[in-house]
Amino acid sequence: MFFRNLTFFRFPTTHDLAELDKGLEECRLKPVGPLELSSRGFISPFGRADEEAAISNRIGSAIWLTVGGEDRLLPGAVINDMLAKKLAEIEQKEGRKPGGRTRKRLKDELITDLMPRAFIKPSRTDAIIDLEHGLVIVDSSSRKTAENVISEIRRAVGSFPALPLNAEVAPRSILTGWVAGEPLPDGIMLGDECELRDPVDQGAVVKCQRQELESDEIAKHLETGKQVTRLALSLDDHVSFVIGEDLIVRKFKLLDGAVDQLEHSDGDGLRAELDARFALMSAEVKRLFVVMEKALKLSKVEA
């Protein structure tokens, strides 16, 4: 269970989460009803098959939780095709085109009739709550999806003042400086991918992959005023990632320097392996955040 994307939220470390598991249990995922389009709730991080499994998994100050979902698939094209046929039948029978109210009523009736027979698509979004640093890290690059996870946590615990990361200095100015040759934070190395944008509206966008970032080609883009809005980096040969000006980490990957530690972990079985992976990943994510917090001048949160 290694996260691929990291969307961070901060909350005061003094915030009381003693009743978290109780709240998560009360908000377990319920099967989507026959007339519902979707359902959301918490499932065990180890899978939804075992309803008796723990609703969260905690190692040290890190808590692993999972928001599960069920969505009924009702393709709009299918509904519109069936609606068009019904409207054509009415027009042929009555010699007039049905009005807007009739169209809406027929469409609602079609949806109600089709929902119980629609396929159900399951989903899951994993997250880590880091009690030590007051963080929630959601495995998604979508701000909307991540915000939905925070909303579910808030629904479970009643009050949860978590906010997206905010920086005191524009992140793109710091990323641009690193590519331009300013000193990198300790342990950080440039990768081979970046995105450069002209700061004017509708300006040029240059995306580079498998590119030497300290090359004359990149330097020329910087000379024309383009700024770095996404940048591939690595930390101590343990993790590689792409950080954006939105402060979302994408393409997060544990490297051999970190994964080698799994070979020395104790315990047998799937659960022990998942625990070891979670402990390793959460530790690396925390370490990355500490570096990011200082390097990108991230704002603190007040209690």
Helices and strands as residue ranges (DSSP letters): E 7-10, H 20-26, E 38-43, E 57-59, E 62-73, H 76-94, H 100-114, G 115-117, E 119-130, E 135-138, H 143-157, E 163-164, H 171-180, E 188-197, E 205-209, H 216-223, E 227-235, E 239-244, E 249-254, H 256-259, G 260-264, H 270-295
